[in-house]
Amino acid sequence: MSSKEKPTLGGTRIKTRKRNIAAPLDPAAFADAVVQIYLDNAGDLELVAKNLESSDLNFSRYGDTFFEVVFTGGRTQPGTIKPDEGERHPYSVIECEAKREAILPSVIYIQKILRRRPFLIKNLENVMRRFLQSLELFEDNERKKLAIFTALAFSQKLSGLPPETVFQPLLKDNLVVKGLVLSFITDFFKEYLVDNSLDDLISILKRGKMEDNLLDFFPSAKRSPEGFSEHFTKEGLVPLVEYNEKKIFEVKLKEMKSALTTQIAEESDISEVIENVKQRVKDAKLPDNEVVRILWDVIMDAVQWSGKNQQQNANSALRQVKTWAKLLNSFCSSGKLELELMYKVQMQCYEDAKLMKLFPEIVKSLYDQDVLAEDTILYWFRKGSNPKGKPS
């Protein structure tokens, strides 16, 4: 055995990696410090913001806790909105009046905080999502304050707060069925439209992927176009009702056009096509003049155009008119609707180079097939025509 001493590490410092040192989590102390700043400044949000800016509080670690203090006056118990132990202040969003002038200062205050610490936007999203998913735990008046705050946040373009953060968490079945979501969203719409246009609101709904799903906010018993119109008319949001009715109308027109296109492309029996259109018109309550326009569009869209050969294009178009004349005849049931068809044909021939010189021939074909009456054509010629595309 060797008598030589073994080497030792005596006197050598071993550095501990920083990432292995876990700083103690103390959200309670953080919340108490923020609350104390509110109390020291008597809720003056300008002074509160300045004091928060000059403090050494760890916002990056306790961002969620900070917004709990802003909204409720103190910490909330994990997974709830119930107050946790610790200091509280009376200047929170939940404690103020349910009026825009009382809540707007908090929105502007948060905007200032986020400009200095943009990383906190994620924490604001987290807290808002949690509160919106827990609407049933708030009182009616508190829910209204949250709705007003949310509307003002979007109205003030609060540092990129995404609409899906608001709309998607609301769609919990238990919240919808109790009518809490409908109440919240109604207050939100009414407040937002005070300073913004309906187009602005629709833009937010689109970004939140809710533009086509507004009925999802309604309990199932009221989830119908009629229920939508009744509710929002009663709440004074007539422009929103008109927008929704127009959108439903456009969807029904599109559906009819799509079905008709398929039937014509498949050369379905004309009596079957007529019955299908009549049923859709009845179910959707579509106006006759819109139906006539759609019929003509679909018939012309099905023409097999041959490029620049004008004669072949003319023959194809006239053949299509003759083939589906009975369909047109079924819905051109009055002189007014015949005139509507003439205007539609005239404008298409004016705007479409393939049909530019074909208007007289199409009118003659429609007359020969008993779609247009002589009186209609004469009326159009004397005083009913649009000058665009009218032959000289």
N, C-alpha and C positions, 0 to 999 in steps of 0.2 A: 504493500500500500504506500502511496505517495504521501509524504508529509507536507506537500505544497498546499498552501491555503487556497480554498476555492474563492473565486471572485464574488464580490457582493455589490449591491446597488446602494450602498450607504452614501448619503449626501446628494443623491440624485433626485430631482423633483420630477414627478410624472404629471404632465398636464392633463387635466380632464377635459374632454371635448365638450364644447358649450352645448351642443345639441342633446347631450345626455343629462343636462341639468334641468330639471322640470321646475319652473317657477310655480309657486303655489297659486291655485285658482281662488280668487276671492271676489266674486261678483258682488257680494253683499257690501263690502267696503267701498267698492267702486260706486255702487248705487247710492250709498249714504253720502259719498263725497259730492256727487252730482246734485242730489237733493239739497244738500247744504248750500250749494252755490245758488240754487233757485231761491231758497229761504233768505240767504244773505242779501239778495238783490230784489226781494219782494216780488218775484215773478216778472221783473222787467227783462224781457227777452233780449233786448239789445245788450244790456249789461251781462246777462247770463251767458250769451254767446261770447262776449269778450273775455270773461273769466274762464270759460271752458277752453278758449283758445290759448290762454296763457298758462293753463294748468299742465301738469305732467301726467294726467290720467291716461291709462292704457286703453284708448278707444279701439285699437285694432283687436284686442282680446275680448273686450266687453261691449262690442257694438250693439248686440241684441239687448243687453241690459240697459244701455243708454236709451234706446227707443221705447223700452218698457216704461222708463221713468218719464219720458216725454209724453207718452200717451196716457198713462194711468197714474202718474205721480210717484211711483216707486217700483220696486221689483214685483214680479208676479211669480206665483208658484210654477214650477216646471210643468209644461203641458196644459196650463190653465190660464185664466185671466184673474184668478183670485189673488189678492194682495199677499205678499210674503212678509216675513218679519223684517223690520228695519224702518228707517226714516221714510217719511212721505211728504210731498208738498201739494198744495191745493191749486196749482197753476197749470194742470195738465189739460190735454185736449178733452178728456172725458169729463173733467170738472167744470169746464167753461160753459157758457150758454150755447144752445143749439142754433146759433145764428152765424152767418158768414163773417160778419164784422168781428165776432169774438174768436173765430177759428182761423181766419186768414193770417193773423200775426204768427201763429204757430207754424203755418205752411212756409211763410217767408223766413222764419227763424231756422227751420230745418234746411231750407234751400241754402242759407248762408253756411250752415255747418257742413253740408255736403260739398259745397264749393271748395272748402278748405280740406275736407277729408273725403274725397270721392269714393274711397274704398267702403265707406259706410252705407252706400246705396244697397248693397247686398243684405246688410243687416236690417235696413228699413223694409226691404222685400220680405225677409224672413218673419219679422214681427207682424207686418200687415197681413201676410198670408195666414199666420197663426190666429190672429184676431178675427179675420173674416171667416175662417173655418169654425170659429167658436161663437158665431153671432147669437146663438140661443142662450149664451151665458151672460149677455149684456141686457140691460133694460132697454125698453123702446126708445127712450130719449137718448141713450148712449149710442144705440145703433144709428140713430139719425145724425148724431155728431160725427160718427165715423164716415157716414155717407157724404156729409158736407165736406169733411176734410179730404176725402178721396177725390171728390169733384173739383175742389179748389187745387189739389195737388196736380191734377191733369190740366186744369185751366192755367196754372202758373208754370206748366211744363217742368215739373219738379225733377230736375237732374236725371232725366232718362228713365223714370219709373215706368216699367213696361206694363201695358194694359192687361196682359195675361196674368200678371201678378194679382190683379184685382178680380177679374171675371172668372177665371178657372177655379180658384178655391171656393167660390160661392156655390158651385154646382154640386154640392153634397145633397144627397137625396133627403136626408132628415131636415136640412135647412129649407129646401125647396118646398117640401110637402107642407111645412108649417106656414108658408107664406112669408117667411122672414126675408128670403132673397128678393121676392117681388117688391116688398116694402123698401128694402135697402136700395135696390136699383132704381126705383121710382124717385126716391129722394135724391139719388145721385144724378139722374137725368135732369130733374127739375133745377137742381143747383147748377149743374154744368151749363145748361142752356141759358142761364142768366147772362153770361158774358160771352158765350160762344154760339156759333151757328149750328144748325142741324147737320150740315156737311162735316163740321169738325167732330161732332159726336159720332157720326157714321164712320169717320176715319179711325177713331179710337176703337170702335166696335170691330172694325175690320182687322186692326192690328191685334186685337184680343181674340180674334177668331170667333166672334159672336154675331157678326152681321147677319148671317143666315140662320141663326139659332136663338133668336130672341124669345121664342116660346119656351125655351128650356128654363127660363127664369120663373115660369108660372107653375103653380101646382097642377097636377094632372087634370083635376076637375075643371080648371079654367083654361087649359092649354088648347086654345082654338083661335082662329083669326077673329071670330066674333068676341071671344073673351078678351083678346088683346085690345081690340078697338074700344070695347066698353070700358075697360080699366083705364087706359091712358086718355081717353076722351074725358072721363070723369075727373082725372087728375090735371086736366088742362093742357095736355101734351098732344094737341090735335095735329101739329106738323109731323110728329113721329107716327101717328096713326095713318096719316095720308101717305107717308113714305112706305110704311109696311104694306098698305093696301096696293100701292103701285108695284112694289116688289113681288107680291103674291101674284098680281095680274101678269107681270112680265114672265114669271116662272110658268104660269099656266099657258100663256101664249107659246113659250118656248117648247113646252111639253107637247102641245098640239102640233106645232110645226115639225117637231122631231118625228112624232108618230105618223104624220101625214107624208113626210119625206120618205119614210120607210115603205109605206104602202104604195106610193106612186113608183118608187124604184123597183118594187117587187111586182108592179103591174097587177095589183089586187083588183078584184071585181069592183066596178065603180059603185054599185049599190052598197057594198060593204064599206067602202071608203066614206060614202055620204052618211051612212048611219053612224060611223065612228065619229065623224066631225060633229054631227048633230048632238050626239051624246056628250061630247066634250064641251061644246058650246053651252049646253044645258047645265052641266055640272059646275062649270067654271063661271057661268054667267058672263060670257064674253060678248062684247058689243059686235053687232053685225058688220059694221064697217071695218073693224080690225080683222074679222074672219075673212072678208073678201080680199083684203090686202095680202093676208097670209096665203090664201089659196093661190093667188096669182104668183107670188114669190116662189112657192114650192113647185108649181107647175113649170115655171121658167127655169128654175134651178136644175130641174131634171132633164132639160134639153141637152142633147149630145152635140155640143158645138164642134165645128170642124176647122177652127183656126180662122184664116183670113178669107176663106171662100164664102162670099156674101150670099150667093144663091143657095148654097147648101145650108148655111145658117138660117136663111129665110124659110126654106122648106122644112127644116127640123122644127123651128118654132111654130110654124103654122100647123104642122102635123100634130104637135103636142097640144095646141089649142083645140083642135078638132077632137082629139082623143078624150080630153077631159072637159069638154064643153058642158056635158050633163052635170058634172060636179059644180062648175061655176053657176050654171042655171039654177041649181037647187038653192043657192044662197043669195043670188042677185034677185031677190023677191020683190023689189020695188024700184021705181024710177030713180030714187035717191041712191040706192045701192048700185044700180047699173052705172049711174054717173060716177060713183066712187071708183068703180072698176075702170071706167074710162080715164079718170085722172091718174090712176095708178099705172095703167098701160102707157099713157102719154108721158109721164115722168120717166119711166124706165126706158122708153124709146129715146128720150132726150138725153139721158145720162149714159146709156150703154151703147158703145160704138157698134156692137154687133147688131143692134136693133134700130139704129138711128133712122133708117129709111123705110122701116117696116110698119110704122104705126097705121097708115091707111089700110094695109092688107090685113093686119090683125083685127082692126075694127070691123072690116067687111066680113072676116071669118066669124067673129063673134055674133054679128048680125045674122049671117046665114045659119048659124047654129041656134038661133033664138035666145042667145044670152043677152044681147042688147036689142032694145026696141027702137024703131025708127024715130019715135018722139024723143027718146033720150039723146040720140045722136044729133038730131036737129037742135035740141035745147043746148047741148054742149057747143055746137057750132055757133049759135047765135050769141049766147051770153054766159055760158057756164064753163068755158075753158080757161085753163091756165095758159098764159102766153108761151111758156116754155114748151118747145117741141110741137107747137101747133103749126100744121102745114099752112103756108101762105097761099 
